[in-house]
Amino acid sequence: SSPSQSNEATVTRYTSALLLILIILASLLPTTAAAQGPKIGYVNSAKILSEVPEAIEANKKLDGMGKKWQADLEKMSKEFQTKYEENQKKEPLLKDEEKRSRQADLTEHQQKVLQYRQEKFGNDGELAMATDSLLRPIKLKVMKVIEQVAKEQKIQFMFDRNEQIIVLLYGEPKFDYTNLVIDRLKRGETGR
């Protein structure tokens, strides 16, 4: 095999590889019909939920529950603190058996406070369950309207942008469909 044949083979391989790359790149380029690419929009779910009358009413109920339970919890904590302070003052004068009895009483009272807090405010507590049962149907309704708006506006991807969740770091205001969703929900248009 001569050096010129080796060079020809290298050039042919190089040309073939280059041609293959060009074909792949050309196939990846968008066609004229789809030249715009996907249409994207976003909503602010927190704003939607703060303006939908049903969600406002549900949040008022939840706030009422939470405030009552918080007041009960503060009362229980205050009682515990008072008992603890009284015990601290009297402890030096008490016999060992009385000290143990009072300490057991304090521990029991503290456990009741912690148990109450967990029952009302824990991850599986009454407030969490009430929040889920009251807001879940509203959130599902909101999602239906978001989907309806996305389909009508021919949007392929709809993102959420609110204070708690930042899925979208930037969005031009003309692609914000929050107010359209709020308007539909307020008019009672929740999908078909």
C-alpha positions in Angstrom: 0.0 0.0 0.0 1.5 3.3 -1.1 1.4 6.5 0.9 -1.0 8.1 -1.6 -3.5 5.3 -1.1 -3.3 5.7 2.6 -3.9 9.4 2.3 -6.9 8.8 0.0 -8.4 6.4 2.5 -7.9 8.9 5.3 -9.5 11.7 3.2 -12.4 9.4 2.2 -13.0 8.5 5.9 -12.8 12.2 6.9 -15.2 13.2 4.1 -17.6 10.5 5.1 -17.6 11.4 8.7 -18.0 15.1 7.9 -20.9 14.3 5.5 -22.6 12.2 8.3 -22.2 15.0 10.8 -23.8 17.5 8.3 -26.7 15.1 7.6 -27.3 14.7 11.4 -27.2 18.5 12.0 -29.5 19.1 9.1 -32.0 16.6 10.4 -31.9 18.4 13.8 -32.7 21.8 12.3 -36.4 22.7 12.7 -38.6 22.6 9.6 -40.3 25.8 8.5 -43.6 24.7 10.1 -42.1 24.2 13.5 -39.4 26.9 13.2 -40.8 28.7 16.2 -40.1 25.8 18.6 -42.3 25.0 21.6 -44.6 27.7 23.0 -44.0 28.2 26.7 -46.0 30.1 29.3 -46.2 30.5 33.1 -48.5 31.2 35.9 -48.1 32.2 39.5 -50.0 29.5 41.4 -49.7 31.4 44.8 -51.4 34.5 43.3 -54.1 32.4 41.7 -54.9 30.7 45.1 -54.8 34.0 46.8 -57.5 35.4 44.5 -59.9 32.5 44.0 -62.9 33.0 46.3 -63.1 29.3 47.3 -59.4 29.2 48.2 -59.8 32.5 50.2 -62.7 30.9 52.2 -60.7 27.7 52.8 -57.7 29.6 54.0 -59.9 31.6 56.4 -61.2 28.3 57.9 -57.7 27.0 58.2 -56.4 30.2 59.8 -59.3 30.0 62.3 -58.4 26.4 63.2 -54.7 27.2 63.5 -55.2 30.2 65.7 -57.5 28.3 68.1 -55.1 25.5 68.4 -52.1 27.9 68.7 -53.9 29.7 71.6 -54.6 26.3 73.3 -50.9 25.3 72.8 -49.7 28.7 74.3 -52.0 28.2 77.3 -50.7 24.7 77.9 -47.1 25.9 77.5 -47.7 28.7 79.9 -49.2 26.3 82.5 -46.1 24.1 82.1 -43.8 27.1 82.5 -45.6 28.2 85.7 -45.5 24.6 87.2 -41.8 24.4 86.3 -41.0 27.8 87.9 -42.9 26.8 91.1 -41.1 23.5 91.2 -37.7 25.3 90.9 -38.5 27.5 93.8 -39.8 24.7 96.1 -37.4 21.9 95.0 -34.6 22.7 97.7 -37.2 22.2 100.5 -38.7 19.0 99.2 -37.8 15.4 100.1 -36.5 13.1 97.4 -39.8 11.3 96.9 -41.7 14.5 96.4 -39.0 15.8 94.0 -39.4 12.7 91.9 -43.2 13.0 91.9 -43.1 16.6 90.8 -40.5 15.9 88.2 -42.6 13.0 86.8 -45.6 15.4 86.8 -43.6 18.0 84.9 -42.4 15.4 82.4 -45.9 14.2 81.8 -47.2 17.8 81.3 -44.4 18.5 78.9 -45.2 15.3 76.9 -48.9 16.4 76.7 -47.8 19.8 75.2 -45.5 18.1 72.7 -48.2 15.5 71.8 -50.8 18.2 71.3 -48.5 20.2 69.1 -47.8 17.0 67.0 -51.5 16.1 66.8 -52.5 19.6 65.6 -49.5 20.9 63.7 -47.4 17.9 62.7 -46.9 16.7 59.2 -49.8 14.2 59.6 -51.6 16.5 62.1 -55.1 17.8 62.0 -54.1 21.1 60.3 -52.2 19.3 57.5 -55.2 17.0 56.9 -57.7 19.9 56.9 -55.4 21.8 54.5 -55.3 18.8 52.2 -59.0 18.1 52.3 -60.0 21.8 51.8 -57.4 22.8 49.2 -56.9 19.7 47.2 -60.2 20.0 45.2 -59.5 23.7 44.6 -56.0 23.0 43.4 -57.3 20.3 41.0 -59.8 22.8 39.7 -57.0 25.3 39.1 -54.9 22.7 37.3 -57.8 21.9 35.0 -58.2 25.6 34.1 -54.4 25.9 33.6 -54.5 22.9 31.3 -57.5 24.4 29.4 -55.7 27.7 28.9 -52.5 26.0 27.8 -54.4 24.0 25.2 -56.4 27.0 23.9 -53.2 29.1 23.7 -51.3 26.2 22.1 -48.8 26.2 24.9 -46.7 23.0 25.1 -45.0 23.9 28.5 -46.6 25.8 31.4 -44.4 26.6 34.3 -45.1 27.9 37.8 -43.4 31.0 39.2 -44.3 32.1 42.7 -42.6 33.1 45.9 -42.2 29.5 47.3 -41.4 27.7 44.2 -39.0 29.1 41.6 -39.2 26.8 38.6 -39.0 29.7 36.2 -36.1 32.1 36.7 -37.3 34.6 34.1 -40.3 35.0 32.0 -41.5 37.8 29.8 -44.8 39.3 31.1 -46.5 38.6 27.8 -46.2 34.8 28.5 -47.8 35.1 32.0 -51.2 33.5 31.9 -51.9 33.9 35.7 -54.7 36.6 35.2 -56.4 34.6 32.4 -56.6 31.5 34.8 -57.9 33.7 37.6 -60.5 35.3 35.3 -61.7 31.8 34.2 -61.9 30.5 37.8 -63.8 33.6 39.0 -66.3 33.3 36.1 -66.8 29.6 36.9 -65.2 28.2 33.7 -63.5 25.1 35.1 -63.1 23.1 31.9 -65.3 20.7 30.0 
